[in-house]
Amino acid sequence: MMPHTDSSVVTLAEGPARAPLTTPTGLQACVTLRRRRLLVLGLNLATISGFATALWAVLAQDGVDGIDLALLACGLATLPWTVLGFWNAAIGVALLRAGRTGVRAAAPHAAAGEEDTPLHLATAVVMTLRNEDPARALARLALVRESLERTGRGAAFRYHVLSDSDDPAAIRAEEAGVAAWRAGLPEREAARIHYRRRPDNTGYKAGNLQEFCAGSDADLMLPLDADSLMTGPAILRLVRIMQAHPRLGILQSLAVGAPADSAFSRLFQFGMRHGMLPYTLGAAWWGADCGPFWGHNAVVRIAPFAAHCRLPPLRGGGAVLSHDQVEAVLMRRAGYEVRVLPIEEGSFEDNPPTLLDHLTRDARWCRGNMQYLRLPAMPGLLPMSRFQLAWAVLMFLNPPALTLALLLLPWRAATQAGPAAGAGALFLLWLLLSLAPKLAGYATVLADREARAAHGGASRFVAGMLAEIVASFLLLGASSVRLTAVLVAMLAGRAGRWTAQGRDPRGLRWGEAARALSGVTLFGLVVCGALAAIAPALLVWSLPLTLGSLLAVPFAVLTAAPGPGRAMVRSGLCATREEIAPPWEIARLRAGSAERAVP
């Protein structure tokens, strides 16, 4: 196929010399966004300054020494991510309460998706695979195709399986799976399904997509991961928005967790689901044209992506692993907007089924984001784009800061007569700020009778909320220690492996969990043991942050076991709306999963 050409693609040299009055799509005035961003900056700086001042007052009550300064540094390191999360959630809740007007204020592009306009752009739906279970992945892609066909607009879409697999068994299964899929369709429809495998995975997933785009004659691309699922109407909405706004380069959907049988997945995605909506809506209100790209479940304009979003090599060699955010800032530099559609509508993904799988995924993201420190200078980036890259690095300051603070607590307790006045209140305030996004989401549901009913009623929802909050603290304790170890290993020159993710529910043996989490457990034993001996009252206060490391092994085993998962499914604990009233695509997916599980 000949590469697609687009006369709207511009370079930096073609841009206007004067500052623009609106964003590239003309949707928003730049002065409006500047005021919003200054407001958010001011709110964050004021909150961080107030908290830092209070923390200093607490630490300095009995004089200041090196331990106090170290604890102050740890506290300051946790504040940017925590405080911005609070204000994003607060803004998001205010916008949700305003209804459609609030959503339009954050996402003025959303209106174009509601019009039933014909499709005149061709879209390539692409699924990238590398040594994944092809039957599982292709089942999802087939559902996407079938859902689009049901809309009557299926002729505008082509389907591409882009393989980077090097496992011979996986390759054979991919080829056989695609062949069987095509054989079950009429010839005209089968001709829209394509399979391509690269002999090597140069540039990893980003290289795979760039190679595809270089030879594609489609206008738009919808990249999907092996665990992605989207409904036809949700995809049509994204495509229509892209059609209406030619200067929109990337449109990211708000992907939420699909109904899950694993206890860990259910707990994790219940909190993630309810925190993501207000957080993303609030962030979109001021982030606007410099929005996020998560690498999947998004529509991408192929011509500028191919022309401007090729990743630079890292200083010292190697390829960028966490490619999506770099591609987003490069797309914005090229004069195209990157937006998110902060609406929960037909965009799903699977979450890790066990604690170990979650920690592995977090380690991957940490290694990938830390590579941004090795990016060469990229001239022409907007200040917001530079902030996005810096923010992706700063988010991983929390784990080592919390871990170091916990290690310092027994030392400080041994040198001080007792807890400083006000320390408990300050700690509770920090916990409240850290929970703000999900608490905002929970409050939004509880305040709406229809939303409560969609989640199985208020009692069931509150039970799920309480279970998730407890689990989130256990997860925080374990993940902070593990990510700290990952960062230490990176500083020592041990990069770790970038392997395929575990996606299917599985039980964990006690021995497997103990071996994987021995360092995390040892950390919990040392800190909790020292606090129990030196300051038992302080141990009780520390439990929200230390219990997770102490109980990491039983938490991992119990939340991976089939029994607790089945019990949660039967009772509807941590059920999402799509589990209680499943759309056609989710019902078909779960029916197919059940059939494959039968021996």
N, C-alpha and C positions, 0 to 999 in steps of 0.2 A: 504494500500500500504506500502511496505517496504521502509524505508528511503534510499535515494540515497547515495552511497558511491563514493568518488573521491580520488584516490591515490595521486592526486596532492596537496591535502590540507596539509599545513604544520603548525607547531607551531613556536613561536619565538625561541624556543630552538634549532630548526633544521636549523636555518638560518646560513649563513657563518659568521665567526668571523671577516673577513676583510670587509672593505667598498666595496660595489658592484661597478662594473665599468659601468653597465647600469641599467636602470629600470627593474623591474621583467619581462616584456615582451621582453626585449632586443631592444625595439624600439628607445631608446634615450640614449646617454651617460650621465652619472650623472654629469660629469664635464661641459657639455654643459648647462644642466639645472641649475647648480650652478651659472654659469656665468650669465645666464639670470636673475635669481632671485636676484643676487647681483646688476645687472644693474637696475632692477625695484626698488629695495630697495633704491639705490642711487638716482635715479630720484625723488622718493617720498620724501625722507628726504631732498633733496636740495630744492624741491618746497615748502614743509611745512616750512622749515627754512626761506626761502626767504619771504614767506607770513607772517609768524609769526613776523619776523623782521620789515616788513613794518607796520603790525598792531600795534606793540609796538611803533613805531615811531609816528604813528598817535595819539594813545591814550596818549602818553607822552608829547605832544606839550605844554600843559598847566599844566604840573605837573601830578603826578600819585597819585591817591587815591584808596580807596577800590573798588569804582565802576569801575574804569579803570581796576583794576586787575581782577574783576569778568568778565568784558566784554572780556578781553584777554583770560581768561580761556574758556569762551563760544566759542570764535572764534577758539581756538586751538582744542576744542572738535569736531568741525564740519569738520576740515581739513582732517583727515586720510581717511574717506570714500569718501569725495569729490575729493581729489587729486588722490587717487588710481583709482577712476572712470575715471578721465581725462586721466591718463596714459594708462589704459586698452583700452580706446577708441582710443587713438592715435596709440597705437600698432596695434589694430584691424583694423583701417583704412589702415595703411601701408600694413598689410597682405592682406586685401581685394584688394588693388590696385595691389598686386603681383599676383593675380589670384590663380590658382591651387597650384602654388609653395608656396604661402603664407599660404594657408589652410593646406597644408601638413606639413609646418614647425610647425604649432600649433597642428595639429592632424595627426601624421604619421600613425595612425591606420586606417584612413579613407579609404585608398587604398584597404584594404581587403574587404570592403563592395561593391566594384564595380565589383567583380568577380562573375560570375554566377555559383557558386559552389553548389553541392547538400547539403542538410541539413542532418547532422547526429546526431544532438542534439535535444532532445525533449524540447519544451518550453511550460510552463504553463502560459496562459494569465489570470491574476487574477484581479478581481474588488472588492474592499472592500467597503462595504456599512454600514452605521449606520443611520437609520431613514431618508434615502433619498427618493426621488421620484423614485421608481423602474422602472416605465415605461420609464422615461427619461434616466436613467442610462443604462437599458438593451437595449434600442434602439441603444445606442452608442456601446455597446459591440457586439451586433448583426452585426452592420456595420463593426466592426473590423474583425469579423469572416468571413463575406461575402467577404471583401476585400482580406483577406488572401486566401480564396478559389479561388478567381479569378486569383491569381498568379500561381495556380497549385501546391503549396507547403503546402496546408492546413492540410495535414495529420500529419505534424510535430507539430501541436499545439493542446492543450487542453484548455478548458475555465472553469474557476472556479469563482463563485460568493460567496464571503466570507462575510457573514453578521454578524454584531455585533448589529443588531437592537434590541430594547426592546419595541418599540411601536407596540402593537398588530395589528393595521391596516397596518402598514408598513410591518410587517412580513407576513401577509396574502397576501398582494399585491406582495411581493417578490416571495413567493412560487407559486402563481398563474401565475405571469409573466414568471418565468423560465419554469413552466410546459407548458404554451402556446407556448413558444419559442421552446421547445423540440418537442412538438406535431406537429409543422409545418415543421419539418425536417425529412428526411429519418432516419431510426433507427440507421444506422451506424454513421451518423453525430451527431444525438442527443446523442449518448453514450459518445461523447466527451465534453458534457456540464454538469457541476456539480454545485450543490448548497449545501452549508454548513452554518449552523448558530450556533454560540457559545451561550451557555446560559448566559454568562456574557462577558464583554469586558475587561478582565484582560490584562493590558499592552496596552490597546487601539489598534490603528491600527498596531503598531509595534508588539504587542503581537499576534494579529490576523495572521500576515504574518509569524511570527516565528512558530506558531503552525501549519500553513499549511506546511511550509518548512520541519518541523520535520517528516512529514508523506508523503512527496511527492517523487515520483520516477522520476520526470522530472530533466533535467539538468539545465535549465534556467527558470527564472521567469520574466514576464513582468507585473509589478503592474500598474494598472490604477485606477485613481480616478473616481468618479461618473460623472465628466464632461469631461473626457478624450476621445479623438478620435485619432486613428493613422491609417495610410494607410498600406495596405499589403506590398508594396515595401519598405516603410520606416522601417517596422519591420524586413523584410528579411535582409536589409542592416545591422541593428544592430546585428542580430543573426549571420550573416556571419563574422562580425568583431570579435564577441566573439568566434566563432569556430576557427578562424585563430590564436587567441592569448589566449591560455589557462590560462595565468596568468593575464588576464583582469577580474576583479571581478565585476565591475559595469560599465556600459556604459550608460550614460545619454544623451538622445536626447534633442535638443533645441526646447522645446514646445513653440508655439506661440498662440495668441488668435484666436479662430475661429470667423468667421463673426458674428457680433452681431447687434441686432436691438435697443438696449438701447443706448441712447445718451451718458450716462456716460461710458458704456463699450467701445463704439467706440472711444471716446476721450482718455480714459486711455490706451487701448491696441495699439492705433496708435503710441503713444510715446514709450510705452514699447517695441513694436515690433521692432522699428527702433533703439532703444538704445541697445537692448539685443544682437544683432548680433555682432557689433564691440566690445562691452564690453566682451562678452563671448569668442570671438575669441582671443582677447588680453590676457584675463586671462588664457586661455588654453595654450598660448604660453609659459608662465612661470610657471603656476600651474601644467600643464602636468599630471603626474601620481597621483597627489593628487587633483583630480578634484572634482566637486560638485555632490551631489546627492539630487534631489528634491522630492524623494519619489514616483514618478509616471512617466510614459512615459519613463522608463529606463529598460534595460535588466540587470538582476542580476544573478550571478552564485550561484545556490542554496546551494551546499555543503559547500563552505566557509562561505556563509552568515549564514547558520544554525549553523555552528561550531564556528564562531568567532564574529558574529555581534549581539549577544543577549545583550540588553541594561543593563547597571548596574543600580541598584536602587539608587535613589538620596539620598544625605545626608539629614537626617531628615525625610525620608520617601517619598513615592510617586513615580510615574513613569514618565519617560521622555516623553514629549508631542511632541516636535520638534525632532523626532527620526532620520530623514534622514541624517543630517550632522554627527551625532554620529556614525551611521552605516557606513558612508563613511570612517571616520578615523579609525574605527575598522577593516574594510576590508583592508585598506592600511597597518595597523599594522600587519595583518596576512600574508603579503607578496604578496598581489594582488593589481593591479593598479585600480584606479578609474578615469575614463576619461569621458569627454564630447565630443559629436560629434557636433562641432559648425557650423552646416549646417542647413538651413531652409528647411526641407523636411518632409512633411506628419505627423507632430506631433502637435496636437492641444489641447487646453484646453479652458474653458470658464472663463472669468473674471467677477468680481462682477458687477451686473447690476445697482446698486445704490451706492451713496456715503456712505450711512449707512452700506450697506453690505461690502463695501471696508474697512471701519473703523473697523468693527467687525473682519474681516479677519486679518487686521494689528494687532489688539489687541491680537488675538490668537497667531500670530507669535512672537510678543513681549514677551508674557508670556512664550511661549515655549523656545525661545532663551535665556531668562534670567535664565532659569533653568540650563543652562550650568555652571553657577557660583556654583551650588550645586552638580556638578558631582564629584564623588570621584577621587582621583589621579589614572590616567591610565598610568602605566609604558609602555615604549616601543613605544610611539607615536613619529612619525617623527616631526621635527621642523615645517614643513609645515602644518602638521595636527593640531598641537597646535595653529598655527596661524589661521587656518580655524575656530576653535572653538572660539578663542578670537575675530575674526573678526565678527562672528555672533552676539556676544554681543555688540561690538563696534558700529555696524550699528545703534543701537538704542540710541547712545549718541546724535545724531543730534537733535531729537525732543526736549528734555529738554534744550539743549544748545540754540537752536533758541528761544524757549519760554522764557527762563530766560533773554536772551539778549534783547528781545522786551520789557519785563517788566522793564528792567534797562534803556532803552533809554529815557523815559520821565524824570527820575530822573537825568540822566547825563545832559540832555538838560537844566534842571532847574539850574544846578550848573556850566555850561560852557557858555561862551559868544556866541558861535556859533559853527557850525560844524567844526571839525578840517580839515585843508587842506589835501587833498588826500584821505579823508574818502570815498567820492563818487566813486572815481576811484577804490579803493580797494573793495568796495561793488559790483561794476559792474563786477570786475574780479572774485569775488567769485561766482556771479550768472552765469557767463560764464563757470566756472569750473563745477558747479553743473549740467549744461545743456549739458556738453560735450558729454556724450554717445549718447543721442538722436540727437544732432546736427551733430555728426559724421555720424550717420545712415542716417539722412536727406541729408547730403552733398553727401554721396555715391550714393543715389538714383538720386539726381538731376544731378550728373555728368555722369550718364549712360542713354543713350537714350532709350534703351530697358526697363530698370527699370522704367523710367518715364512713358512710355506707359503702362506698366503693372499695374501702379497705377492710370490710367485714365488721364494721361497727366500732364504736369508741373503745369499748373494753378490750377487744382484741388488738386494736391499734396501740393502745397504751401499753399493753403487755409486751408487744413487739418492740415498742420504743424503749422500755426499761431494759429488756433483754439486750437490745443492741447497744445501749449506752454502757452497760457493764462489759459487754464483749469488746467495745471499742477501747476501753481503758486497758483491758488485758492485751489487746493487739498493740496498742501504743507502747506498752512496756517491753514487749518482745521485739517489735520492729525497730525501736530506737536503738537497742543494743546491737541488733544484727546489722543495721545500716551503719552504725559507728564502726563496726568491725570491717565492713566493706570499704569505708573511706580510709581507714588505717591501712588496709591491704593495698589500696590504690596508691597511697603515699609511699608504700614500700616497693612499688613497682609491680605488684601482682594484679593484673587487670581483670582476671576472672573470665569465664566463658559466657558467650551469648547464645544460649540454647533455646530449643523450642519449648513453649509453655505447656504445662499440664492443664488440661481443660476438662477432663471427665472426672466425676466423683470417684473417690477411691478411699478405702480404709487405710489407716496408718498403724503399723505395729509399734508397740511401745519402744522396742529397741531402735527402730528407724528414727522415731521422733527424738529419743534420747541422744542418739549420735549426732543428729543434725542440730540439736538445740543445747548441747552440753555447755557451750560457752555462755549462752544466754542464761541458762539455769545457774551456772557458777556465779555469774554477776549478781543475780538476785540473792543467792545464798550469802555472798560476801556482804553486800550492802545491807540486807535485812538483818543478818546476824550481827553486824557491827552496830546498827541502830538499836536492836533489841538489847544489846549489852550496855550501850552508852546512853541512849535516850529513847526509852520505849514509847513515850508520847509522840515523839517525832516519827517513829516507825509507823504509827497509825495514820498520821497525816500523809506520809509518803506512799501509802498503799495504792492510790490511783495510778502512780507511776512505777511502782516496784513490783506489784503483785503479778503483773503480766510476765515479767522475766522469771519470777519465782515459780509460776504455774504454767510456764510455756509448754512443757511436755504434755501434761494432762489436758490442757486446753486444745492443743493440736490434735491429740488422739480422739478426744470426745467429739469435737466438732467435725471430724472427718468420718466418724463411725456412721454406718448406715442407719442404725436405730434412732439416734436423736434426729437425724434428718427426716426420716419417715414420720416420727412423732410430730415434728414441726409442720410437715405438709398436712397431716391429718387434722391438726388443730387449727391450721391457718396462721400459725405464729410467724410473724415477719413476712406475710404474704403481700405481694404487690397487686395492683389493680388488674394486671394482665393475667395473674394466676386465678383470681376470683371470677373474672369475666374475660376469658381469653379471646383475643381477636382470632380470626381465621388462621393466620400465619402461625401464631403461637400454638394453637390447638393442633395444627398439622405437625409442627415440629415436635411437640411432646408426644404425640401419638407415634411418630416415627422413631423417637428415642426409645419409647417403651417396647416397640417391636424389635429393635436391635438388641435390647437388653435381655430378651427372652432367649435362653440357651437352646 
